[in-house]
Amino acid sequence: MSLFHIDAGKEWRGGQRQSLFLVQELRKKGYPVQFVVQPESPLHGKAVEAGLAVLPLKMKSELDFGAVFRLSRQMKRRKCRLAHFHDAHGLAVGAAAARRAKVPLRFISRRVDFPVKKNRFSRGKYTKDIDAIIAISEGVRKVLVDSGIPSGLIHVIPSGIDFTPFREVESRDFLRREFSFAPDDYLVGIVAALEDHKGHAYLIQASKILKEEAPKIKIVVVGTGSLRLELDRQTRELGVEDMVFFLGFREDVPRILASLDLFVLSSHLEGLGSSILDAMASRLPIVATQAGGIPEIVTNLVTGLLVPPRDPEALARAILTLYHDRELAARLGQRGYEVVHEKYSAEAMAERVIDLYESLAAKKGIRLSR
């Protein structure tokens, strides 16, 4: 008897980290979990390193029938009682395999606030033989309901994080040493994929304002994505290449966050913003947009400052407010640290997911063996 978790992500982003956290917590609690991941992906490597039961499965697309057949065979052989799909490709391949294998319980994680296409095929993926959809925020839930997904299927369970890596950081001047920043430089960082919905273009526009009014502010960008060349071009055209630093993909995010003075997230679409949770765990004040589920974790003037999305002027003004008012910045950072520890641990997230599993399993008379 086993539980299958399927994540077809090929990169290391917030969704993959959340699926890893959940599988780790399930294993700690004695559930027999099989973690289905893309071979040789960052998630594969981290799952193996964590000692999880991993089934590498190449999932080329949502119509990979070979992967469906191989996965259904594994589900039958391992007597799968519950399947949990963590991303779009994982859902398409995993749901088809679960139907072939007659898996009695099926769950979806929905982490993005992009609307579901309003056609029978798209909605069917989220409703046919699905027991529950786990939305990571009320913002995601609203988008699903607006897309025609029955509200009774949707359960809001926010993301959680492991605080250990943030507690282990000893030095808070790593970036200053690596890039030779001056002691009085004010480091503003963003950790996000370089994709349109993350709004980096608006942050770079805001950098032009910041350079004119507070040249000691430096923008540190962590992440990779399809817009890297376009963002490089934008920084050159605006003349801010001396204050915007692209670090690319980094494994040492806790150490980088510990070196910052402020964290910013400029998204115009966002499920929740798990990178904000990391920043809060690092005691950083937050400047973020009123997009998706972000206002559910960032309370204006309590744990950070909220601004409208796609508004470089407002973004720059909020950053300048905290640059000039260090006492307010420190107060916001401390309260954010307290809130993230109170509400957003990986353990709390896993407990709520497990409660949902067990509740729906009991209704169907299914025992999830530990």
C-alpha positions in Angstrom: 0.0 0.0 0.0 1.4 3.4 -0.9 0.8 7.1 -1.6 2.2 8.5 -4.8 3.3 12.2 -5.2 3.9 13.3 -8.8 5.9 16.4 -9.6 7.1 16.8 -13.2 9.0 20.0 -12.6 12.3 20.2 -14.4 13.6 23.3 -12.4 14.0 24.1 -8.8 11.3 26.6 -7.9 8.8 27.2 -5.1 6.4 24.4 -6.2 9.1 21.7 -6.2 10.4 22.8 -2.8 6.9 22.6 -1.4 6.3 19.1 -2.8 9.6 18.0 -1.3 8.7 19.4 2.1 5.4 17.6 2.1 6.9 14.2 1.1 9.6 14.6 3.7 7.0 15.3 6.4 4.8 12.4 5.3 7.8 10.1 5.5 8.6 11.3 9.0 5.0 10.4 10.1 5.4 6.9 8.7 3.4 7.1 5.5 4.7 4.9 2.7 5.3 7.6 0.0 6.6 7.1 -3.5 7.9 10.4 -5.0 7.6 10.5 -8.8 9.9 13.1 -10.3 11.8 14.0 -13.5 15.1 12.1 -13.7 18.2 14.2 -13.2 16.1 17.2 -12.2 17.1 19.3 -9.2 14.1 17.9 -7.4 15.3 14.3 -8.2 18.8 15.1 -6.7 17.4 16.7 -3.6 14.8 13.9 -3.0 17.6 11.2 -3.3 19.8 13.2 -1.0 17.0 13.4 1.6 16.7 9.6 1.4 13.1 9.5 0.0 11.7 6.6 -2.0 12.1 8.1 -5.5 10.6 6.8 -8.8 12.4 8.7 -11.7 9.9 9.0 -14.6 10.6 11.0 -17.7 7.4 13.0 -18.4 7.9 14.7 -21.7 4.6 16.5 -22.0 1.0 16.3 -20.8 0.3 13.8 -23.6 3.2 11.4 -22.8 1.3 8.1 -23.0 4.4 6.0 -22.4 4.9 7.8 -19.1 1.2 7.2 -18.3 1.5 3.5 -18.9 4.7 3.1 -16.9 3.3 5.1 -14.0 0.0 3.2 -13.9 2.0 -0.1 -13.8 4.0 1.1 -10.8 0.8 2.3 -9.1 -0.8 -1.1 -9.5 2.4 -3.0 -8.4 2.7 -0.8 -5.3 -1.0 -0.8 -4.5 -1.4 2.9 -4.6 -4.3 4.2 -2.5 -3.7 8.0 -3.0 -2.2 10.1 -5.7 -1.3 13.7 -5.3 -0.4 15.8 -8.4 1.8 18.9 -7.9 2.0 20.6 -11.3 0.3 20.7 -14.7 2.3 18.0 -16.4 2.2 15.9 -13.3 -1.5 16.2 -13.2 -2.1 15.3 -16.8 0.2 12.2 -16.7 -0.6 11.2 -13.1 -4.4 11.5 -13.4 -4.5 9.4 -16.5 -2.2 6.8 -14.8 -4.4 6.9 -11.6 -7.5 6.2 -13.7 -5.8 3.1 -15.3 -4.7 1.9 -12.0 -8.0 2.6 -10.3 -6.4 4.7 -7.5 -9.3 5.6 -5.1 -8.1 9.0 -3.8 -6.7 11.8 -5.9 -5.5 15.3 -4.9 -4.2 18.3 -6.8 -2.0 21.1 -5.6 -2.7 24.5 -7.2 0.0 27.1 -6.6 -0.6 29.6 -9.3 -3.3 32.2 -9.8 -3.5 31.9 -13.6 -7.2 31.2 -14.6 -8.1 27.7 -15.7 -9.3 27.9 -19.4 -13.0 27.8 -19.5 -13.5 24.7 -21.6 -14.7 21.2 -20.8 -11.2 19.7 -21.2 -9.4 22.1 -18.9 -12.1 22.1 -16.2 -12.3 18.3 -16.5 -8.7 17.9 -15.4 -9.6 19.6 -12.2 -12.9 17.8 -11.6 -13.0 14.3 -13.1 -12.3 11.8 -10.3 -10.6 14.4 -8.2 -11.3 14.3 -4.4 -9.8 17.7 -3.5 -7.8 20.6 -4.9 -5.4 22.2 -2.4 -5.1 25.9 -3.2 -2.2 27.6 -1.5 -4.1 30.9 -0.9 -7.6 32.4 -1.0 -6.4 34.3 -4.1 -5.8 31.0 -5.9 -9.2 29.6 -4.6 -11.0 32.7 -6.0 -9.4 32.2 -9.5 -10.4 28.5 -9.5 -14.0 29.3 -8.5 -14.1 32.1 -11.1 -12.9 29.5 -13.7 -15.9 27.3 -13.0 -14.3 24.8 -10.5 -16.8 23.8 -7.8 -16.0 25.5 -4.5 -16.6 22.3 -2.5 -13.6 20.7 -4.1 -11.2 23.4 -3.0 -9.4 23.5 0.3 -7.0 26.4 1.2 -3.8 25.2 2.8 -0.9 27.8 2.7 2.6 26.8 1.8 5.1 26.2 4.6 8.9 26.3 4.9 11.7 24.6 6.8 13.3 27.1 9.1 16.5 25.1 9.6 18.6 26.6 6.8 17.8 30.2 8.0 18.9 29.3 11.6 22.2 27.9 10.4 23.3 31.1 8.6 26.1 32.7 10.6 27.4 35.6 8.5 25.2 38.5 7.4 27.8 40.2 5.1 28.3 37.4 2.5 27.1 39.6 -0.4 29.1 42.6 0.6 32.3 40.5 0.6 31.4 38.7 -2.7 30.5 41.8 -4.7 32.6 44.4 -2.7 29.6 46.4 -1.8 30.3 49.3 0.5 29.3 49.1 4.1 26.6 51.8 3.6 25.2 50.2 0.5 21.5 49.3 1.0 20.9 45.8 -0.5 17.4 45.2 -1.9 16.8 41.6 -3.2 14.3 39.6 -5.2 14.3 35.8 -5.5 12.0 34.8 -8.3 12.0 33.1 -11.7 12.8 35.6 -14.5 9.3 35.3 -16.1 6.8 38.0 -17.0 4.4 37.4 -14.1 7.1 38.1 -11.5 7.3 41.7 -12.7 11.0 42.2 -12.8 10.6 44.8 -15.6 8.7 47.1 -13.2 11.4 46.7 -10.5 14.0 47.7 -13.0 12.0 50.7 -14.0 11.7 51.5 -10.3 15.5 51.2 -10.1 15.8 54.3 -12.4 14.0 56.3 -9.7 16.0 54.8 -6.9 19.3 55.7 -8.6 18.3 59.3 -8.9 17.2 59.6 -5.3 19.3 57.1 -3.3 22.3 55.8 -5.3 23.4 53.7 -2.4 20.5 51.3 -3.0 21.6 48.2 -5.0 19.2 45.6 -6.5 20.2 42.0 -6.2 18.2 39.6 -8.5 18.3 35.9 -7.8 16.8 33.4 -10.3 16.8 32.2 -13.9 14.2 32.3 -16.7 13.3 33.2 -20.2 13.5 37.0 -19.7 17.2 37.2 -18.7 18.4 38.7 -21.9 15.4 41.1 -22.1 16.0 42.3 -18.5 19.8 42.7 -19.2 18.8 44.9 -22.2 16.4 46.9 -20.1 19.0 47.6 -17.4 21.4 48.9 -20.0 18.8 51.1 -21.7 17.8 52.7 -18.4 21.4 53.1 -17.3 21.0 51.1 -14.1 23.4 48.3 -14.9 25.7 49.6 -12.1 23.0 49.1 -9.5 21.2 45.9 -10.7 23.1 42.7 -10.1 21.9 39.4 -11.7 23.1 36.4 -9.6 21.4 33.6 -11.6 20.3 30.4 -9.9 21.7 30.0 -6.4 21.6 27.2 -3.9 22.6 29.4 -1.0 19.4 31.6 -0.8 19.3 31.7 3.0 22.9 33.1 3.1 22.0 35.7 0.4 18.8 36.7 2.2 20.8 37.1 5.4 22.9 39.7 3.6 20.1 41.8 2.4 18.5 44.9 4.0 15.1 44.5 2.3 13.2 42.0 0.2 10.9 42.9 -2.7 8.5 40.9 -4.8 7.1 42.7 -7.8 4.7 40.1 -9.2 1.5 41.0 -11.0 0.3 37.3 -10.7 1.2 35.3 -7.7 -0.2 32.2 -5.9 1.2 33.1 -2.5 4.8 34.1 -2.8 6.8 31.5 -0.9 10.0 33.5 -1.4 8.4 36.1 0.9 8.2 33.4 3.6 11.9 32.8 3.3 12.5 36.6 3.6 10.3 36.8 6.6 12.2 33.9 8.2 15.4 36.0 7.6 13.8 39.0 9.5 13.7 41.1 6.4 11.1 43.9 5.9 9.0 43.3 2.7 7.9 45.5 -0.2 5.4 43.5 -2.3 2.5 43.9 -4.7 -1.2 43.4 -4.0 -1.3 40.4 -6.3 -2.8 36.9 -5.8 -2.3 35.6 -2.3 0.5 38.0 -1.3 -1.8 40.2 0.9 -2.6 37.1 2.9 0.9 36.9 4.2 2.0 40.5 4.0 0.0 42.9 6.1 0.6 46.5 5.1 2.5 48.5 7.7 2.6 45.3 9.9 5.0 42.9 8.2 5.7 45.0 5.1 4.5 47.6 2.6 2.1 46.7 -0.2 1.8 48.5 -3.5 -0.3 48.1 -6.6 1.1 45.7 -9.2 2.7 47.1 -12.4 3.4 50.4 -10.7 7.2 51.3 -10.7 6.7 54.6 -9.0 4.8 53.1 -6.1 7.4 50.3 -5.8 10.3 52.8 -5.7 8.5 55.0 -3.1 7.9 52.0 -0.8 11.5 51.0 -1.0 12.6 54.6 -0.3 10.3 54.7 2.7 12.1 51.8 4.3 15.5 53.0 3.2 15.0 56.3 5.0 13.1 54.8 8.0 15.3 52.0 9.3 13.3 51.8 12.6 10.1 51.0 10.7 12.0 48.5 8.5 13.3 46.7 11.6 9.9 46.6 13.2 8.3 45.1 10.0 11.1 42.6 9.7 10.7 41.4 13.3 6.9 41.1 13.1 7.3 39.2 9.8 9.7 36.8 11.5 7.2 36.1 14.3 4.2 35.6 11.8 6.0 33.2 9.6 7.0 31.0 12.6 3.5 31.2 14.0 1.6 30.2 10.7 3.8 29.0 7.9 6.0 26.0 9.0 6.4 23.0 6.8 5.1 20.9 9.7 1.9 22.9 10.0 1.3 22.7 6.2 1.9 18.9 6.2 -0.4 18.4 9.2 -3.3 20.1 7.4 -2.7 18.1 4.2 -2.6 14.9 6.2 -5.8 15.8 8.0 -7.5 16.4 4.6 -6.2 13.0 3.3 -7.4 11.1 6.4 -10.8 12.9 6.4 -11.6 12.1 2.8 -10.1 8.6 3.1 -12.4 7.9 6.0 -15.5 8.9 4.0 -14.5 6.4 1.4 -13.7 3.7 3.9 -10.0 3.7 2.8 -7.2 3.1 5.2 -3.9 5.0 4.6 -1.4 2.7 6.1 1.4 4.1 8.1 
